[in-house]
Amino acid sequence: MLLISRIKLPLFGKSSHRAKPKPNKRLRRSSCKQLPSEIQEIICSMVLGNDVCNPFALTAMRVCKTWASFICERMYKQFQFKNYIQFIGFINTIALKNPVLPYNLYVRHIDLTPVNKYGVDIRVRRLIKHCPNLASIQLGQATSVKADTLQLMGKYCHNVQTLEMGGMQSFPFMFDCDFSGMLSLESLSLSTTPLQSASLNTIPQSISQLQISQMDALEHDDFANFLKQHRQLVSLSVRRCKHLNKDFAALIGHLPILDVLELSGPEIDDQGLKEMFKIPTQLKTLRLCHTQISDTTLEAIAAGCLVVQHLDIAQNTNITQHGIHLLLKKKQFEQLTY
């Protein structure tokens, strides 16, 4: 008994040797956190370059959340779709309910041209609703987006500055589109768009650049009323609009700060332009291409009050070298293209 009392037996389930306490290791700080965010962003930009598909992008996204945010912001800012499957994945990502990063807020520019031949209408609806920071939308020609979806842009796309709309697949009717909600709109391009003339009056006063092409439903008087309400236009391009072929002096007279004017198409002739050159104003660029004008128009330019810095009269079969020679004798241009 005495011997047993002297022997210290270990308790059941416990080790007889107490583990030595391990020294507390200081957590190593991530090197990326020691750099200011501006420098981290510069590093990512330099390594990525202009190629958002750079293999380094995936590696950089694994460094930390800050770097992942930088990379995704660049990738999604102007995402370029290569195929329809990629477009589907893009829409699913920006529409996530609980995303790791706010992918939808990164999106600034969208070009649907590579995928618009497919049925993209439903997904474009999700795109418009989930991307409030969109600044540029290019729908392509001809788009499969429906008229009802286009009307949503006026409701959700308040920050869009550039909009390019083309024709619409399988839509033989004219439709109304309310642009009044697009308060930041600066540049608008309409090409064969089945848009009613009344819709032009909803375009906000912020617009400074307008390009219309093959808008056969647009009448001269309706367009004149539109220009009266949008006198702040700086650039105007009219291409192959069959009803916009006369009295351009009345149209241009409403635009006191116009710098660039382009008139193109077989509808443009000497008769419709002759009074325009009597307007005492100045244009940086006047482009008259693929028209039916002749040396008569060149004579009107030489004798008129309109001052033009750059005159482009290329691709006009009725203009002769003799007419150009006489024009240069009477009028000086910083640049003449013919």
Secondary structure, 3 states (H helix, E strand, C coil): CHHHHHCCCCCCCCCCCCCCCCCCCCCCCCHHHHCCHHHHHHHHHHHHCCCCCCCHHHHHHCCCHHHHHHHHHHHHHEECCCCHHHHHHHHHHHCCCCCCCCHHHHCCEEECCCCCCCCCHHHHHHHHHHCCCCCEEECCCCECCCHHHHHHHHHHCCCCCEEEECCECCCCCCECCCCCCCCCCCEEEEECCCECHHHHCCCCCCCCEEEEECCCCCCHHHHHHHHHHCCCCCEEEEECCCCCCCCHHHHHCCCCCCCEEEEECCCCCHHHHCCHHHCCCEEEEEEEECCCCCHHHHHHHHHCCCEEEEEECCCCCCCCHHHHHHHHHHCCCCEEEC
